[in-house]
Amino acid sequence: MYSSTTQKNEIRLIDEALSSESITNTFRLGWEFIKVNQSFTITAMIIFITLNIMGTVPSLSVISMLLSSIFAIAIQIHVGKIFYKSRDIRSYIDEINNTDIDKLLRQNFLTGVGVYLGWVILTLLSVILLEFIGRSMGIIHTNMNIVEVMNTVAIFAIPILIIALFLSYIQPLVQSNIIMANGFSGGFKAVFSIFSIKLWRLSFNSSYFKYISMFGIVSLLSLIFLVFIIEIITNLIGLAIIGNVLMTILIYIFMIIIAIGSMMAKRLIELSINM
């Protein structure tokens, strides 16, 4: 899974991006996907915004969340694959220009469904496990009052935060497996690579650690700043729907950047294996 089988002996775009200013290049190449094919970007954003607005209607919220998630996964798979396989910036731009919604969905929709189902099952299993632990400890029981609920949340908050931090460290490699997956079963199985001992072992690599740490810090600070700006704009205009639209656009942009970052992380592991 992490041997370099694609253009093994060639210097590719991803290698050039990693050679210097890797964090800057991650954001730059993600933005390149957004700005080069503007018709695709506008269409994709309209779809996301529409699905987001549909989500405010109770009877449509579940279906809009489902479609939005699968569409997001399909886009990440597409951008991640074309970036990872591109020989140079020109071939990357050519692939972006050839991107359209119909082609993207035909190639990646079933994989997206498999990934979505995988995450849903994993989330449900996590909730069931937490409830089992809580009931075994006597923390969770029927007819809990508000004080008991708040106490339970406080007890579980720190352990869940620690686990979330560990999982966020390995998530880029899991995401790269998702991006490289094909078909429903491939996407479904890729989600559960989060439990792969080999994957965890490979992640304890100095190059990977430095890249993911810096990428995470820069992404978090950028998100905080941009969300703050969106809040100011929303309050000035006085329309909540404007804030929802801007947040949807922001999520779309970072979704693309995360796909690029995940493939950069994958390539770092491959290069460390081949050294």
TAVEN-V861763 format. One record per backbone hydrogen bond with DSSP energy under -0.5 kcal/mol. CO is the residue of the C=O (numbers start at 0). NH is the residue of the N-H. E is the energy in kcal/mol with one decimal. If there is no record, write none. Layout:
CO NH E
CO NH E
//
This chain:
2 4 -1.3
4 6 -0.7
6 9 -1.6
9 11 -0.7
11 15 -2.2
12 16 -2.5
13 17 -1.3
14 18 -1.2
15 19 -0.7
20 24 -2.6
21 25 -1.8
22 26 -1.7
23 27 -2.6
24 28 -2.9
25 29 -1.6
26 30 -2.5
27 31 -1.8
28 32 -1.4
29 33 -1.3
30 34 -2.6
31 35 -2.3
32 36 -0.8
35 37 -1.1
36 40 -2.2
37 41 -2.7
38 42 -2.1
39 43 -3.1
40 44 -2.6
41 45 -2.3
42 46 -2.2
43 47 -2.4
44 48 -2.8
45 49 -2.6
46 50 -2.6
47 51 -2.3
48 52 -2.4
49 53 -2.5
50 54 -1.5
52 55 -1.5
53 56 -1.8
55 57 -0.7
56 59 -1.9
56 60 -1.1
57 60 -0.6
59 63 -2.4
60 64 -2.1
61 65 -2.2
62 66 -2.5
63 67 -2.5
64 68 -2.2
65 69 -2.2
66 70 -2.4
67 71 -2.3
68 72 -2.4
69 73 -2.4
70 74 -2.0
71 75 -2.2
72 76 -2.5
73 77 -2.1
74 78 -2.8
75 79 -2.3
76 80 -2.2
77 81 -2.3
78 82 -2.0
79 83 -2.3
80 84 -2.1
81 85 -0.9
82 85 -0.6
85 12 -1.5
85 13 -0.5
87 91 -1.9
88 92 -2.4
89 93 -2.4
90 94 -2.1
91 95 -2.0
92 96 -2.6
93 97 -1.3
95 98 -1.5
99 103 -2.4
100 104 -2.5
101 105 -2.4
102 106 -2.0
103 107 -1.9
104 108 -2.4
107 111 -2.5
108 112 -2.2
109 113 -2.2
110 114 -2.5
111 115 -2.7
112 116 -2.6
113 117 -2.1
114 118 -2.4
115 119 -2.3
116 120 -2.6
117 121 -2.4
118 122 -2.5
119 123 -2.5
120 124 -2.6
121 125 -1.9
122 126 -2.3
123 127 -2.6
124 128 -2.4
125 129 -2.5
126 130 -2.5
127 131 -2.5
128 132 -2.5
129 133 -2.7
130 134 -2.7
131 135 -2.3
132 136 -1.9
133 138 -2.3
133 139 -1.4
134 137 -0.7
140 143 -0.5
144 148 -2.1
145 149 -2.3
146 150 -2.3
147 151 -2.1
148 152 -2.3
149 153 -2.2
150 154 -2.1
151 155 -2.1
152 156 -1.4
153 157 -0.7
154 158 -0.5
155 159 -2.3
156 160 -2.3
157 161 -2.4
158 162 -2.4
159 163 -2.6
160 164 -2.0
161 165 -2.0
162 166 -2.6
163 167 -2.3
164 168 -1.2
165 169 -1.2
166 170 -1.7
167 171 -0.6
169 172 -1.0
169 173 -1.7
170 174 -3.2
171 175 -1.9
172 176 -1.7
173 177 -2.1
174 178 -2.6
175 179 -1.9
176 180 -0.7
177 180 -0.9
181 185 -0.7
182 186 -2.3
183 187 -2.4
184 188 -2.6
185 189 -1.9
186 190 -1.2
187 191 -0.8
188 191 -0.6
189 192 -1.4
190 193 -1.1
191 194 -1.6
192 195 -1.8
195 199 -2.0
196 200 -2.5
197 201 -2.5
198 202 -1.6
199 203 -0.8
200 203 -0.9
202 204 -2.4
204 208 -3.0
205 209 -2.4
206 210 -2.3
207 211 -2.9
208 212 -2.4
209 213 -2.2
210 214 -3.0
211 215 -2.7
212 216 -2.3
213 217 -2.7
214 218 -2.4
215 219 -2.5
216 220 -2.6
217 221 -2.4
218 222 -2.5
219 223 -2.6
220 224 -2.4
221 225 -2.7
222 226 -2.9
223 227 -2.1
224 228 -2.1
225 229 -2.5
226 230 -2.4
227 231 -1.9
228 232 -2.5
229 233 -2.8
230 234 -2.3
231 235 -2.3
232 236 -2.4
233 237 -2.9
233 238 -0.7
237 239 -0.5
238 241 -0.9
238 242 -1.0
239 243 -2.0
240 244 -2.2
241 245 -2.6
242 246 -2.4
243 247 -2.0
244 248 -2.1
245 249 -2.3
246 250 -2.5
247 251 -2.2
248 252 -2.3
249 253 -2.4
250 254 -2.1
251 255 -1.6
252 256 -1.9
253 257 -2.6
254 258 -1.5
255 259 -1.9
256 260 -2.7
257 261 -2.4
258 262 -1.6
259 263 -2.0
260 264 -2.2
261 265 -2.1
262 266 -2.3
263 267 -2.0
264 268 -1.6
265 269 -2.1
266 270 -2.6
267 271 -1.8
268 272 -1.8
269 273 -1.8
270 274 -0.6
//
